[in-house]
Every structure is written in C-alpha cells, then in structure tokens.
C-alpha cells in the first residue's frame, strides 16, 4: 500500500542560482507541509529540501542532503512507522509538466 499525501498548499521552489550554460536552476523547496496516511498511522511532515531543476529535461531533483524534513503530529497508530521528531528521507526525480495535463515543461531562466 502506497502512502497517501495531501500537499496543500503548493510547495514553492526558491531559486538560489541559475547556470545558463546547462539551463539548470538550483535552490530548495519550501512550504513543505504534507499530511500522510499509512494504514492506521497519520502524521505531518514539514520542512525544506534541496532542489535542482533542468530545463532541457523538465526534471526536478530533490534531496534532503543538507536540509531536513521533520515528522509532527504522529498518531497513536504510528508505532514503528513514524514518531514526532523523526527526519524522513526525501530523494527523487520528478518530471514537471504544465497544469491541466499538459506534456510541456516550464523553462526557468535567471536574471542579472
């Protein structure tokens, strides 16, 4: 069974640097406040994660290498799954597409 997550409101990409030669933006995702349910366990995860977005592929890569998420509000049914204060790992590659089922991905550019 896959965990179910509610990620409202939307997370935001805070850009720190843009490399025009590679079309890559680096920064972090902020506003992470996800409510998860796994079997009889419910809990929230809050915090920030590193993010890199590549224009040519539309792939957003996230990791919590030097930023972390924290579990809060873990229910009694979470024994052995999650507890308040845990720092879960969040790593992955996600293809970003335009809203409404589009297949094109957005392009990010830097300014001087």
C-alpha positions in Angstrom: 0.0 0.0 0.0 1.3 3.4 -1.0 1.2 6.3 1.5 -1.4 9.0 0.6 -0.2 12.6 0.9 -2.1 15.9 0.9 0.4 18.6 -0.1 -1.9 21.6 0.0 -0.9 24.5 -0.1 1.5 24.0 -3.0 5.2 23.9 -2.3 7.4 26.6 -3.8 10.8 26.5 -5.5 13.2 29.1 -4.1 15.9 29.6 -6.7 19.4 30.4 -5.5 21.5 30.0 -8.6 21.0 29.6 -12.4 23.6 28.2 -14.8 22.7 29.5 -18.3 25.2 27.1 -19.9 23.4 24.0 -18.6 19.9 25.5 -18.1 20.0 24.3 -14.5 18.4 26.1 -11.5 19.5 25.1 -8.0 17.7 26.1 -4.8 15.3 24.4 -2.4 11.6 23.6 -2.0 9.9 25.5 0.8 6.5 25.4 2.4 6.5 21.6 2.6 3.6 20.6 4.9 2.3 17.2 3.8 -0.2 15.1 5.7 0.4 11.4 5.2 -1.6 8.3 6.0 -0.1 4.8 6.1 -2.6 2.1 7.3 -3.7 3.3 10.7 -1.0 5.9 11.0 -1.4 9.6 10.2 1.3 12.3 10.6 2.5 15.5 9.1 5.9 16.2 7.5 7.2 19.8 7.4 10.4 21.5 6.3 12.6 22.1 3.3 14.6 20.0 0.8 17.3 20.8 -1.8 16.1 21.1 -5.4 17.7 21.2 -8.9 15.6 21.8 -12.0 16.9 21.1 -15.5 15.2 23.0 -18.4 16.2 20.5 -21.1 14.5 17.5 -19.4 11.9 19.2 -17.2 13.2 17.1 -14.3 13.1 18.4 -10.7 15.6 16.5 -8.5 15.0 16.7 -4.7 17.1 15.6 -1.8 17.4 16.4 1.9 21.2 16.1 2.0 21.6 19.4 3.9 18.0 20.4 4.6 15.6 18.3 6.5 12.0 17.3 7.0 10.5 16.7 10.4 7.6 14.5 11.4 5.0 16.2 13.6 1.5 15.2 14.9 2.1 11.4 14.6 -1.0 9.5 15.7 -1.0 6.6 18.2 -1.2 4.1 15.3 2.3 5.2 14.1 4.3 2.9 16.4 7.2 1.6 14.3 6.3 3.8 11.3 7.0 7.3 12.4 7.2 9.4 15.6 7.3 13.1 16.2 10.8 14.5 15.7 11.8 11.8 13.1 13.6 13.2 10.0 12.4 11.2 7.0 14.5 10.9 3.8 13.0 12.5 0.6 15.0 11.9 -2.5 13.7 11.6 -6.1 13.4 12.8 -9.6 10.1 14.2 -10.8 9.1 15.3 -14.3 7.4 18.7 -14.2 4.6 19.4 -16.7 2.3 22.3 -17.2 -1.1 22.2 -15.4 -4.2 20.6 -16.9 -2.4 17.5 -18.1 -0.1 19.2 -20.5 3.1 17.5 -21.6 5.3 20.5 -22.0 7.5 21.5 -19.1 8.2 25.0 -17.8 11.6 26.8 -18.5 13.3 28.7 -15.8 15.8 31.4 -16.5 18.0 33.7 -14.4 18.3 37.4 -14.4 21.2 39.6 -13.6 
